[in-house]
Amino acid sequence: MLKSVTSICNMRFNRRSLLFLLVLCTFMICFSFWSRCILNPETSDLNRKLIADGRTNGDFDNVHFVNRGAKNYNAPVNEMEIPSSNLQEIECEINREYSVQCRKDNNEVYLPFSFIQKYFEVYGEFENIEGYEKFEFSHSYSEVHHPPDVIRPDGAFMSFEHYNVEIRKRVKCITAVEGVPISTQWEPAGHYYPIQIAQFALSHYSKYLKEGEPDQIPLLNSERDVGMWLKGGNVNIKSVWSKTRRSQVVEFQSSDSLSNAGFYTMMKETSNFAVTFDFKIVSNGSISLTLKNDAVTFHLHYVFSDTLITCDGKNIYYGLGENRRGDWIHFARDADMDLLKGLSLKCSKYRKLGRLTLLGITIRGHGWLDNVTVSSAAHMDHFFNAANWFVTHQDSRGGWPIMVTRKLISGVMELQPGWYSAMAQGHGISTLVRAYLKSKNTVYLRTAINALKIFEISSAQGGVKARFANSYNWYEEYPTTPSSFVLNGFIFSLFGLYDLKEIATGEPLEKVTQLYEEGIKSLKAMLLMYDSGFGTFYDLRHVSAGLAPNRARWDYHTVHISQLLQLSKMEDEPLFTRTVKRWQDYMKGVRSPHN
Amino acid sequence: MLKSVTSICNMRFNRRSLLFLLVLCTFMICFSFWSRCILNPETSDLNRKLIADGRTNGDFDNVHFVNRGAKNYNAPVNEMEIPSSNLQEIECEINREYSVQCRKDNNEVYLPFSFIQKYFEVYGEFENIEGYEKFEFSHSYSEVHHPPDVIRPDGAFMSFEHYNVEIRKRVKCITAVEGVPISTQWEPAGHYYPIQIAQFALSHYSKYLKEGEPDQIPLLNSERDVGMWLKGGNVNIKSVWSKTRRSQVVEFQSSDSLSNAGFYTMMKETSNFAVTFDFKIVSNGSISLTLKNDAVTFHLHYVFSDTLITCDGKNIYYGLGENRRGDWIHFARDADMDLLKGLSLKCSKYRKLGRLTLLGITIRGHGWLDNVTVSSAAHMDHFFNAANWFVTHQDSRGGWPIMVTRKLISGVMELQPGWYSAMAQGHGISTLVRAYLKSKNTVYLRTAINALKIFEISSAQGGVKARFANSYNWYEEYPTTPSSFVLNGFIFSLFGLYDLKEIATGEPLEKVTQLYEEGIKSLKAMLLMYDSGFGTFYDLRHVSAGLAPNRARWDYHTVHISQLLQLSKMEDEPLFTRTVKRWQDYMKGVRSPHN
C-alpha cells in the first residue's frame, strides 16, 4: 500500500498537482484503514429479530396469563461469517462433545447467547430505551401474580383476574345455549371441560371484583327508548306488560328471514362489546350483532339451532338451542369474542379481527325484548352462566364427568371418557360457593356439597382419591393408575374445599373439614417432593411410574408460587412461607445449596 | 486530521520537501488508524490464570477420587478496562437485578464466562495443544468410574480401586498399632471412623485385584541375606529357629537408643515404599525408616508408645503400642504415606514431600526379625489390618459405634457419640466377607453376620432403621430424627447385605436376604425422589425436615451413578438402567423434560 502511494508521488508534478495527489493519497489511506477498522456495514445492521416461539401458551389446566409468551432469541444463521476482529475467535468445546465459536479478550472468554439460551433454557431480548440498547437476560419467562390479601370464599379467586380463559385457542367458543366455553383440548370436536368452565367463571368473577361495575349504555330500558330504534319493512312494535317479568317489555313482530332488516339499533361502539338483554321469541326469529373492522363488516347471528357455531362468508351463526324457542332467555355476549371465535373456524376465510366497531343490534321474528344494554363487560353474567352449568350438569355421584380420553402419558397414564377430576370438583365448588354467597340461592350450596362425594372415592373405583406410599390422601387432577400426583390441581381442589369449609354448617362442614385437613396434611408431607432445587416438578410421575421427572415449565412454576402464597394466608404454616420464598428465588437462577 | 494535513501541505515547498511531507503524512495517518485498530498490547497479553479452587476434595463419606479437583476459572479483575473495539460493548441486565458487560456482534450477544460460570455453576479452562488454544467448557468436574463387569462378593468393591483413602487430609495417619486410618472428620483429635476404615480396606483390596501381586524386593528372607545388612557398634546378629513362626529368623541385639545405628540396610528406592516384615522386640527398641527428598533427610521412628504420631524436627514418631513389646508384630507401612502424614502435623516445620527416596531400614534393641521386604504396595496387608479391626472393635450389638458428634444439620439433625451407621455396617460386612473368602477364617464371617443386628433396630432406639412414610424401610447412614435418607450410604449398606447374602447359609441367609430385599424394594420406590431433573439430591432432608433440597455435588452424583451401574448388574431392574442413563446425561447439561 505505502509502496504504491510513494510510486504515484514519485512522478514529476507541479505544486498544485502535488497538493491534489497528497490529499488524494491521504483519502485513499484513510479509506483503506477505515474499511478494515469499522464493522462490515452489512453485519452492523442491527435488525434484531425476536420471534415469539411456537410454544402453545397457557396449555396448563386452563390457567393462562393473557399477555405472556416465551420470547425466543433468534440467533443469526451466519454468525461464523463475522470477520475476525480484535476480540479473537476461540473454539469452546462443550463437554468434549461439540464446539461453539466463542470470543476471547484478555483473560475473559465470551460465549454466544444463542448457545447459552438453548443449553441453559434461558431467555433474552434486546431492549432499546431512547437509543440506549441493552440486552435483557431472563431466567424465566413467566410472572408471579399475587393472590388477594385476605382469602375469603366470596373474594377474588387466587389471581384469576389476570386470566382470560375464552381467548385461548383451545376454547372453541362460548356456547349461545348455556354461555359456557367449549374446549377442544384432547378432543377437537369440542367438549364441556368443567375445569375450563370454572376458570371462565372464576376469572370473570375476579375481574368483576377488581374492575367494579362495568360501563353500561342502556339501549332499550323503557318505552321511550323505542323511538331510538329503527324498523325495517313490516315491523310492528308495541310496549306490553309481561307477567313473567313483572315489567313493561317491547313486543316486536317482523319476518323471521335473516335478510329482513327487523327491529334494530345503530351505534358506533369501539370500547364496549358486551351486549346483554332478555328476550323471548316464539317464531323462528333471530338476533344479529353487526361488527366492522377497517376492511370488513361481519354479522353474528344467534339462531334457534342446535349447531354450536358455524360460518358463511362474513356471517357467523351461533346456535341458541332448537328447543329454547318460546323461553325467556338472558342474552349476554361479548361480541368481539364471538367474532374472534367465528374467525377461528375453518369455514371462515377471514382471520384478522382488526380494530373493531360494534355497529348494531337487530331482532327478527315475533317476540318480546327487555333491558338491552351495551357494556364494557358482562362478567357476572358469564359467571352465573357457568355456575348454572355446574348445577345443571352435576351427575348422581356429585361429579362433573369429563367425556374425553386423557392420555397423561400414552400407554402408561390414561383416562377413559367419564373420568372425574378433583380439580374440576374443587373449582366447581369455588364457583358454586361464590354463586351462593352472591345470589343466596341455596341450589348452588347444595350442588357444592354434593361435589364432595367424589373426593372420597378412590381413583381405582372411578373417583379422584389417590394414596401416596399408602400414607397420604391425594386428590387427583388426573386420577390415573399409577397415580400422577399433579401438584397444582391438588392445591386447587384444596382451595375449593377451603371455600366450602368457610361457609358450610352441620354434617357437610364436618365432611369438608376432614377432607381439607387430610389434604393439607398430605401437602405438608409431600410439598417438597416437588422441589427440584432449581424449580418445581409438575407431578410425581417419576416417583410413581419410574419415569424422568416432569419439570414444571415456568408458567406452571408461577402457578405453584401463587398457590403457595395463597396457602400461606390460609394456613399458619412456616413451611409454605419458607418454601415460596425459595421457589421465587429459583426464577432468578438461584439454586438450593449442594452438599 | 485531514484539515491539519492540508494546512501543512499548503505551505510553499520544493518537490523534495513535498515528497518528504507526503510520505510523513501518510505514515502519520497510517499510525493514527493503526493505533485505533489493533488490540491494546497490554490487553492482548494472553496470560491465562487457571487456579484450582479451595474446594475440599473427596469430603464425601470418605469416598475420594485421587486426581480430581474442581478447576475454577479465574476471571480477570479489570475486565472493564478493555478498550472499546469492533465487538461493541453492551450491557446485559440479569433478571432486572444487576448488569454484566457483554459484547455484541451483528445479531449475536456474547456473555462473559466469568458470569456464566458463577451463575450456572459450570466449569471451564483453557487448553493449549501444540500452540492451538481452545476453551474447555465442562458441565461437571467429576468423572464416573465403572464397577466390575460381574459383581462378586470376592470381587473389587464398586470402583474403589480409584480411591485413595489415606491421602485425604482428614486422615490423620495410619495407626502403627492396628494399621488403620484415624479420622479427624468432625473431631480434630481423631477417632476411628468405621466407614473410613472399611473404605481403606476395600480400596486396597480392589487395587490389589486390579494391580496384581506387587513388585517385591526381599531384603532379609534367609540367613544369607544377613550379610547384605550393616551393623552399628555393639550389635550382635544370629540366625535362630522360631517355634512360633516355624522358621529361621534373625535375632538381633543392640542398644535401644535411637542414636544407635542398630542393625540396618541401605538402599536407594525411588518407586517402592511399602516396607513389610515380622518382628518381635523384647527391649525398648525401635524401627526406623529413612527417607530423603531433594533437600532433607527424614526419619520415621516406630516406637513402643501409645502416642499415635508426633514429630521433632526431621524425626516423626509412630506409636507401636506400649503393651505390644514382646509380641510378634506384622509391620506393613507405606513409608511415603507415613512421612506425608508426619509432615502434615502442626509440630512439623517441613511441608513439602518432594521427590522421595527410601534410603534405609534400621532395627534397634533386642528382638527377632523375618521376611523384610520392600514392595510397590502392601494392599493385602492394609486390607487385613482393617478387616481385623472390624473383628476386634465390634460391640455386643454387632455394631461399630462412632464416637463423635455428627451434626448433619445443626440443631435439626444431630447424632450424639455412639451412633451407628448402616453404611459402616454394610461396608464392614463387605470388608469381612472378602476377608473370609480370602482367608477362610470363619471369624470374619461370624463378625459379618453379627453386624446384621443393627439393621433391625430403629433409629429412635439407637439403630439405623428408618421408615419413609411409614411404608419403606431405609438403612440410614446417619440415623437422625427426623430421618435424613442419605442415598449413597443406603446403597452402600445394600452392597454389604448383597455380599453377605451371596455367601451366607441357613438362618443368616434368610435374615440377610430379607433385609436386602426390603432395602431393594424401598430403593425402587424411592430412587426417583433423588432425581432433581438435572442432577440428584444427596438426601431427603427437604422432604423429612421441610428444608431446602440438598443437591448432591458432582462427585456425589458420580457416586450415585457408579452405584446405579452396580445395581443394574445386581438386579434385573429396568428402573436402574433407565435412570442411570439419565443421570449420566445430567452431567452433560441435559435436563429431564418439562411439561
Interface residues (C-beta under 8 A of the other chain):
Chain A: L2 V5 T6 C9 N10 R12 F13 R15 L18 L19 L21 L22 V23 C25 T26 F27 I29 C30 F33 W34 R36 C37 I38 L39 T43 S44 D45 N47 R48 K49 F60 N74 A75 P76 E79 I82 S85 N86 L87 I90 E91 C92 E93 I94 N95 R96 E97 S99 C102 R103 K104 D105 N106 N107 E108 V109 Y110 L111 P112 F113 S114 I116 Y119 F120 E121 G124 E127 E133 K134 F135 E136 F137 S138 H139 F468 A469 N470 S471 Y472 K524 A525 M526 L527 L528 M529 D531 S532 G533 F534 G535 F537 Y538 D539 H542 V543 G546 L547 A548 P549 N550 R551 A552 R553 Y556 L575 R578 T579 R582 M587 K588 G589 R591 S592 P593 H594 N595
Chain B: L2 V5 T6 C9 N10 R12 F13 R15 L18 L19 L21 L22 V23 C25 T26 F27 I29 C30 F33 W34 R36 C37 I38 L39 T43 S44 D45 L46 N47 R48 K49 F60 N74 A75 P76 E79 I82 S85 N86 L87 I90 E91 C92 E93 I94 N95 R96 E97 S99 C102 R103 K104 D105 N106 N107 E108 V109 Y110 L111 P112 F113 S114 I116 Y119 F120 E121 G124 E127 E133 K134 F135 E136 F137 S138 H139 F468 A469 N470 S471 Y472 K524 A525 M526 L527 L528 M529 D531 S532 G533 F534 G535 F537 Y538 D539 H542 V543 G546 L547 A548 P549 N550 R551 A552 R553 Y556 P574 L575 R578 T579 R582 M587 K588 G589 R591 S592 P593 H594 N595
